[in-house]
Amino acid sequence: MTTLVYINSDHSHAKASFEAVTYAKKLGGEVIVIASGDAADLNKLGEYGASKVLVDKSLAAADAQQITRLVAAAAEATGAEVIVFSHDLVAKAVAPRLSVRLKAGLISGAIALPQTDGGFSCKVNVFSGKAFGIVAVKTDRKIISLLPNSIQPEAAGAACPVEDFNGNVGAATVKVTETKKPEGSIPLPEAERVVSAGRGLKGPENWGMVEELAEALGAATACSRPVADIGWRPHHEHVGQTGVAIRPNLYIAIGISGAIQHLAGVNGSKVIVVVNTDPEAPFFKAADYGVVGDAFEIIPKLTEAVKKFRASH
Ligand SMILES: Cc1cc2nc3c(=O)[nH]c(=O)nc-3n(C[C@H](O)[C@H](O)[C@H](O)COP(=O)(O)OP(=O)(O)OC[C@H]3O[C@@H](n4cnc5c(N)ncnc54)[C@H](O)[C@@H]3O)c2cc1C
């Protein structure tokens, strides 16, 4: 069996890409990566299980239709039976198109390896992470988009060859005029730890203590939607149903009420810590640890404790 993994070259060193290749390797059989856009370090994907990387270097700023055609061409050329994406914005736009084009069943947002005894099915999150579902596909060819942080990347192999691949994808229908990369050293979707704050912080001038706690923990910063809407924080930090969906190991929510639309983007986090003055705040129902108290008292003390702990370990 051959499994094809799509990687955008911009993400060639992203944890989510290593997870997708590791996942494909665990399916058994050969793993081939199809990448769009040039990058120096694509051969590193071999360490996670890829036997080779095919790359269409001309596709630096490809649109969803072009990527769909590229992956379809690579699937035909390699005879891949399974195609794996990391479940990001590109996958959400491309995987359904590819599903129609290849007449291949799609499992969107898988969180585990498939069950293959008597069929092919995968566990997925449903209702914004409030429940699990099992999705079975019956087509010969299958597409899986894997939710980030569902499995640990495993680097056991060696660098692999990288070969040019021409997908004959045609012209783009979308013109990219500007690309803005999020600031901050840790990209939010990649972060293992996230410190997030909401309207309870009263104003942008109070974010210093959030950033200090994040720095002490080696965490990324995030925020609720109104905070980004008012302009206290940049939009790329907004998490939730209409923002970035994240699944870090640790999510600390400070002065955020825990509205359903916010929870939809964060309730896959492994451990949730909530700090809120209101003991009735809905977020406490989703929390593993909760502190009822004033963020302005709690957060500096927490930061101090983290720094002390780090200094002594
Ligand atoms: C279609 C739609 C989509 C949406 N998408 C999103 C989304 O993606 N992400 C998102 O976040 N929201 C989203 N929202 C908005 C969402 O419904 C909530 O309004 C929003 O999440 C509330 O933000 P908040 O918790 O920061 O503010 P608030 O609801 O005002 O809550 C502030 C919290 O801070 C606490 N607090 C106050 N002072 C302190 C203090 N000193 N110390 C500690 N705690 C304190 C309060 O008790 C309160 O719980 C969406 C809404 C709609 C209708």
The ligand as an ORCA input file, in Angstrom:
! r2SCAN-3c Opt
* xyz 0 1
  C     -21.128     33.424     15.504
  C     -20.222     33.716     16.671
  C     -18.918     33.259     16.614
  C     -18.066     33.518     17.677
  N     -16.769     33.048     17.624
  C     -15.967     33.235     18.689
  C     -14.648     32.713     18.689
  O     -14.191     32.095     17.722
  N     -13.877     32.919     19.781
  C     -14.330     33.593     20.888
  O     -13.561     33.754     21.852
  N     -15.572     34.108     20.890
  C     -16.399     33.960     19.839
  N     -17.627     34.504     19.854
  C     -17.998     35.377     20.993
  C     -18.424     34.591     22.227
  O     -19.807     34.279     22.144
  C     -18.194     35.426     23.509
  O     -18.888     36.631     23.411
  C     -16.711     35.719     23.752
  O     -15.960     34.517     23.723
  C     -16.548     36.368     25.115
  O     -15.235     36.802     25.262
  P     -14.616     36.964     26.712
  O     -14.811     35.703     27.473
  O     -13.240     37.493     26.551
  O     -15.468     38.178     27.337
  P     -16.633     38.180     28.404
  O     -17.753     37.312     27.997
  O     -16.913     39.616     28.660
  O     -16.000     37.517     29.691
  C     -15.000     38.114     30.490
  C     -14.744     37.178     31.668
  O     -13.700     37.729     32.466
  C     -14.018     37.519     33.834
  N     -13.296     38.545     34.587
  C     -13.589     39.877     34.716
  N     -12.648     40.488     35.454
  C     -11.744     39.543     35.807
  C     -10.552     39.558     36.570
  N     -10.077     40.696     37.107
  N      -9.876     38.384     36.743
  C     -10.321     37.220     36.205
  N     -11.463     37.145     35.469
  C     -12.164     38.297     35.264
  C     -15.544     37.663     33.893
  O     -16.066     36.999     35.032
  C     -15.964     36.995     32.586
  O     -16.210     35.607     32.762
  C     -18.516     34.255     18.805
  C     -19.841     34.692     18.843
  C     -20.683     34.433     17.795
  C     -22.105     34.913     17.852
*
